C-alpha cells in the first residue's frame, strides 16, 4: 500500500459539504483506505482573480492504486459533485478541486501527474492543513518538512513585501460569522 496526500478545495456552492462528500466518496473507491483529513481552512484565491474565497483541506490515504488510477478516480469524484473542467489548466472558480500532492516519495515530471505537486511550497492553503496531519512529512526533492516549508514561505513573503496568504478558519469556526 502507498500513502498519498490529496489537496481538497472549493470556492463555489456548499464548499465544506462538497469537500466532505468528496472525501467520503474517495473512501468508497476500491483500493483506497482513508487515514486522516485536516481541518478546513478558508483562504483568499491565489493565482487567480475571484471574489469567492476557498475552503481547503488536505487528506492522507493508503492505496493499492497506481497514481494515474487514483487521479482518474479523483476526476470521477469531482465530476460526480458537479465539477466541469472548462478551461484546462486555467484557474477558475470551482465547486471542487482535488489535487494529488504526494505519492509516497515518488518524484515524477510526467505532465499528467507531476509529483510531488510543484506548488506545495508556495501555497499556504496547502501547507497549513498539511502541517496539521503531516508536520514532519519530508518533501522528496527539497528534503524540507512541511513545517519548514511553511516557515520558509511565510518568511519569504515578509521579506519580499508580498501580501501574506490569508488563512481564516477551521472546522470549529463558524464560517457564517466571518
Buried (B, 14 or more C-beta within 10 A) or exposed (E): EBBBBBBBBBBBBEBBEBBBBBBEBBBEBEBBEBBEBBBBBBBBBBEEEBEBBBBBBBBBBEBEBEBEBBBEBBEEBBEEBEBEEEEEEEEEBBBBBBBBBBBEBEEEEEEEBEBBBEBBBBBBBBBBBBBBBBEEBBBBEEEBBBBBBBBBBBEEBEEEEEEEBEBEBBEEBEBEEE
